[in-house]
Amino acid sequence: MNKPTFLKLNNHRPGIALLVAIGTMLIILIVASLAIYLVTRAMNVTGGQKRYQTCFEAAEGGLDIGLSKVDSAFTNHTDPTGYAGVVGKYNVTVSAEPQFAATASGAAIKFARGYFGVGHGLAGGGVNLYYHVLSQAVAMGTTGERVILELQQKKVVGID
């Protein structure tokens, strides 16, 4: 008795289904590994950017401290002092130093100003005092973030 043709099994390629399944699993494994690598790498980059931004903000806080030191020194007619302390997780050092003084143009440039009193005229000038403020923030841990910011501030004496 002959077997019907639709029931014949193909015995010429034993295990081909297993090879296709293994190949498919390898491709899925490679794609999944690549996805995990890319996500991990992106998280590391994002973490570094966050740490740098935090360090930058600590250095900006140091600049604010330096500017307040310059303001109080200007008001008290003294030289500004520095600062060394901790802002968040960062060691911040600030130096505020007077740079130079330069004469300023007169008050005549202001529109419709009146008489200033005895000893003052419309062409009376003043002095610009320039201060250099430098702020440096360094991470306390082993990550090594460091940000240095500096600015120059002008204070005017003699012109209101």
Sequence and secondary structure as in RCSB ss.txt:
>XXXX:A:sequence
MNKPTFLKLNNHRPGIALLVAIGTMLIILIVASLAIYLVTRAMNVTGGQKRYQTCFEAAEGGLDIGLSKVDSAFT
NHTDPTGYAGVVGKYNVTVSAEPQFAATASGAAIKFARGYFGVGHGLAGGGVNLYYHVLSQAVAMGTTGERVILE
LQQKKVVGID
>XXXX:A:secstr
    GGG    SSTTHHHHHHHHHHHHHHHHHHHHHHHHHHHHHHHHHHHHHHHHHHHHHHHHHHHHHHHHHHHH
HTS    EEEEETTEEEEEEEEEEEEEEE  GGGSTT     TT  TT  EEEEEEEEEEEEEESSSS  EEEEE
EEEEEEES  
